[in-house]
Every structure is written in C-alpha cells, then in structure tokens.
Amino acid sequence: MDVYVKATDDNRLDAQRMRWSLDPAVRRFVALQTEDDTPTDRPVFIRYFEIYQKKRRVGDIRIFGDKNDEKRNMAQLLIVLGEKRGLGIGTRAVSLVLDQLRDVYRGIYCRVNRYNLASIRMLRRNGFVFRNLVGNEFILERRF
C-alpha cells in the first residue's frame, strides 16, 4: 500500500477539505472548528499532516493540545479520512505519524464517538487503549 504522510503548515479549507467536511460520514463523528469558537477553545499547539495514497491527498491528521496537555507533554490526535475508507490507509497513516512523534510527546490520546467503531478499531491496531468515557466519547490513549 503506497501510503505516506506529509507534515504541512497549510491547513486551509480548500475545495477538497470542504467536500470532506460535508460528507455525512465525516459530519457524524467530527466537529470541525468554527469562527464562533472562543480563544480558550483553541489549541495552544497544533501540527498538521496530510495523508496521501499514490500521490493523492485522501485525509488529514491534526496533533494538538491545550495548556494542560502541554504541561503533561501529551497531545490529542484527530484524523479525517475524506476518501478511501476501510482500506487500512488510516491505520497506516496514524502509525507513520506516531513514529514521528515518539520522541516529542509522552503520549497521544484521541476522543472518539463511542459509536465510531471503525475509528476505535483503527486506534486499537495502533496500540491505543481505553482510558475513560466522557459523555458519548471514549478517550483512547497511546503512551510511548
């Protein structure tokens, strides 16, 4: 499988990302940031990665955190696979990003809607374990 990730500073909402954000499968489980978010809702650090399969961008990964995450040397992961779901691309992409961040953070966690079984399986394949249930979200964590 020809999957790779590329770190980027450019995360503008281009036509492709706009199309992904309108996809019912993405909208069901991902709340994208809006202009109405208050500054305290925004992360204090963020890294962007683009997911490619055969030179075609098929998704994005964001690694971010708030002040508490920064103090604990932890980060949160958000993956949006806009295309080509169910082929192992997300699993491979997360694995590649985790390899790059192993020496940067003490651990990575992800908040996942408890009904998003595909994402939960993908995270478990990458070594994430259940830590907590908050509302309708599982918190899964991977320590390095």
Helices and strands as residue ranges (DSSP letters): E 3-8, H 15-22, H 24-29, G 39-41, E 45-53, E 56-65, H 67-72, E 74-81, H 89-101, E 107-113, H 117-125, E 129-134, E 137-143
